[in-house]
Amino acid sequence: MSYSPYDNGPEHVPENGSAPAPRSPRSAAHVLLAHDVGLLVIRLGVGLVVAGRGAQHLFGWWGGLGIDKTAVAFAQFGYPAPKAMAVIAGIAETFGGLGLAVGLLTPLAGAAVAGTMANAVAASTPLGYFGGMEFPVLIGVGAAGLALSGAGRISLDAFLPVLRSHRLIYGIALLVLAAILATVTILLSKN
């Protein structure tokens, strides 16, 4: 067996005895570690920002509105049952954000945050893209990307057998569900 300069493991030797195929330099241990650290940084940034915003909505922390004033804002945006919608949004932001930050149930957390941000985008559309809509777009796209990519190896998901080897279909299925729920919620707010 020979070793590839790109990897810590041996090259793949085909059964037919032909020349070994070198491993891709993209699968090198240092590249995988860089991906995991990059995902950690993105998860912490997106997750903690969203969790903080959710805590503002739910509890009024850090100068936030709290649940009653958030419900008034939801009523002004036209949402039915504004207090219930404010609670749902606050929970999705707080716990979805914390889930992203620690890498726990990342496809679900990312989809929850992305769906909530779709509603925030719809509510901020009158402000224009650079008038305030860009922030929920960026957070939503980041959360959707994390739902699709998974948390990486530096996460709590790495200890869960089902999520240890993340599958793209998990993120796709949950993002489709989040898109359906966000669309229904947005349509309800327009009536």
C-alpha positions in Angstrom: 0.0 0.0 0.0 1.2 3.5 -0.8 0.1 6.7 0.8 -1.2 9.8 -0.9 0.5 13.2 -0.1 -3.1 14.6 0.2 -4.4 12.3 2.8 -3.6 10.5 6.0 -4.9 7.2 4.6 -3.8 4.8 2.0 -4.7 5.1 -1.7 -7.5 3.1 -3.0 -6.2 -0.1 -4.7 -8.7 -1.5 -7.2 -9.4 -5.3 -7.0 -8.3 -5.8 -10.7 -4.7 -5.0 -9.8 -4.5 -1.8 -11.9 -2.7 1.3 -10.6 -4.0 2.8 -7.4 -6.2 5.8 -7.7 -5.0 8.8 -5.7 -7.5 10.3 -3.3 -8.8 13.7 -4.0 -7.0 16.6 -2.4 -10.4 17.9 -1.3 -10.7 14.9 1.0 -7.5 15.6 2.8 -7.8 15.8 6.6 -6.8 19.4 6.7 -9.4 20.4 4.1 -12.1 18.6 6.0 -11.1 20.3 9.2 -11.2 23.7 7.5 -14.7 22.9 6.3 -15.8 21.9 9.8 -14.3 25.1 11.3 -15.9 27.2 8.6 -19.3 25.6 9.3 -18.8 26.2 13.0 -18.1 29.9 12.5 -21.2 30.3 10.2 -23.4 28.4 12.6 -22.3 30.5 15.6 -22.8 33.7 13.7 -26.2 33.0 12.2 -27.4 31.0 15.2 -26.5 33.4 17.9 -27.8 36.5 16.0 -31.1 34.7 15.4 -31.4 33.4 18.9 -30.7 36.8 20.3 -33.4 38.3 18.1 -35.8 35.6 19.2 -35.1 36.3 22.9 -35.9 40.0 22.2 -39.2 39.0 20.7 -40.1 36.4 23.4 -38.7 38.0 26.6 -37.9 41.6 25.8 -34.2 40.9 26.5 -31.5 43.3 25.1 -34.0 46.1 24.4 -36.5 43.9 22.6 -40.2 44.4 22.4 -41.2 41.3 24.4 -44.1 39.1 23.4 -47.0 41.5 23.8 -45.4 44.3 21.8 -44.2 41.8 19.2 -47.8 40.6 18.9 -48.9 44.2 18.2 -46.3 44.4 15.4 -47.6 41.1 14.0 -51.1 42.5 14.1 -49.9 45.6 12.1 -48.4 43.2 9.5 -51.8 41.6 9.2 -51.1 38.2 10.8 -54.1 36.4 12.2 -53.8 35.4 15.9 -50.9 37.8 16.2 -49.9 36.7 19.7 -49.7 33.1 18.7 -47.8 33.9 15.6 -45.4 36.1 17.7 -44.8 33.2 20.1 -44.2 30.7 17.2 -41.8 33.1 15.5 -40.0 33.8 18.8 -39.6 30.1 19.6 -38.5 29.3 16.1 -35.9 32.1 16.2 -34.7 31.4 19.8 -34.5 27.6 19.6 -33.7 27.4 15.9 -30.8 29.8 16.4 -29.5 27.9 19.4 -29.8 24.6 17.5 -27.7 26.1 14.7 -25.2 27.5 17.1 -24.5 24.2 18.8 -25.2 22.1 15.7 -28.1 20.2 17.1 -30.8 18.9 14.7 -29.2 21.3 12.2 -31.5 20.5 9.2 -34.6 21.2 11.4 -33.1 24.3 13.0 -31.9 25.7 9.7 -35.4 25.1 8.1 -37.1 26.7 11.1 -35.0 29.8 10.9 -35.2 30.0 7.1 -39.0 29.8 7.3 -39.2 32.5 9.9 -36.9 34.7 7.8 -39.2 34.2 4.8 -41.9 35.8 6.8 -39.5 38.6 7.9 -38.6 39.2 4.3 -42.3 39.4 3.3 -43.0 41.8 6.2 -40.0 44.0 5.3 -40.6 44.1 1.5 -42.1 47.7 1.7 -38.7 48.9 3.1 -36.9 47.8 -0.1 -33.9 45.5 -0.4 -31.4 47.9 1.2 -33.9 49.5 3.5 -34.0 46.5 5.8 -34.9 43.5 3.8 -31.3 42.4 3.2 -30.8 41.3 6.8 -33.5 38.6 6.9 -32.5 37.5 3.3 -28.9 37.0 4.4 -29.9 35.2 7.6 -32.5 33.0 5.8 -30.0 32.0 3.1 -27.4 31.2 5.6 -29.8 29.1 7.6 -31.0 27.3 4.5 -27.4 26.6 3.5 -26.7 25.1 6.9 -29.9 22.9 6.7 -28.5 21.6 3.4 -24.9 21.2 4.4 -25.3 19.9 7.9 -23.4 21.0 10.9 -20.1 19.4 10.3 -18.0 17.3 12.6 -17.7 20.0 15.3 -21.3 19.8 16.5 -23.7 17.9 18.6 -25.2 16.3 15.5 -21.8 14.5 15.1 -22.9 12.4 18.1 -26.4 11.5 16.8 -26.3 8.3 14.7 -29.0 9.5 12.3 -27.3 12.9 11.7 -23.7 11.9 12.0 -23.6 11.2 8.3 -25.7 14.1 7.1 -27.8 13.4 4.0 -28.8 16.2 1.7 -32.4 14.9 1.5 -32.9 15.8 5.2 -32.3 19.5 4.5 -34.3 19.5 1.3 -37.3 17.8 2.9 -37.3 20.2 5.8 -36.8 23.3 3.7 -39.7 22.3 1.5 -41.9 21.9 4.6 -40.6 25.3 5.9 -41.4 26.9 2.5 -44.9 25.5 2.5 -45.6 26.7 6.0 -44.0 30.1 5.4 -46.1 30.5 2.2 -49.3 29.6 4.0 -48.4 32.1 6.9 -47.6 34.9 4.4 -50.8 34.3 2.5 -52.8 34.4 5.7 -51.2 37.7 6.6 -52.3 39.2 3.3 -56.0 38.5 3.9 
